[in-house]
Amino acid sequence: MIEDLWTTYAPGFGGQAQCPAAPGTTVSLLKNLLEGVQHEEQPHAGSYEPSYLERNLVGLHTYHNIAFLEKGVNAEGGVPAWVPRSLDDILHLADVNSAEDE
C-alpha cells in the first residue's frame, strides 16, 4: 500500500507542483509499475528478461491519494501473435479476408 499520493504535487513534501507528475515522484513510480504489469504485451528488442517487479506484480489499484499493489506471478502470456498490433496489420488482415470472400 502506498498512501499520501498528494505529496507528488507538493514541493514541501518532495514533490513538484506540475502535471503530469515529474520523474522521481510517487505517481510517476506508479505509472512505471503499471507499464511493468503489462510487460508481456510490450515490444522488446532482442532478448528481454523481465524485472523482479514485472514478474511479481499482477495488479495496481489506485484511489484518491492511495494505491494498492497486488503481488502474484505475472506470467499469463501476452496477446497471441496472430492479433494485429498496427494499422498496417489490420489493413492487411482486411485485404486477406476480402480476397477470401471473392
Helices and strands as residue ranges (DSSP letters): E 2-3, G 5-9, G 11-13, H 26-37, G 39-41, H 52-56, E 57-63, E 66-71, H 87-101
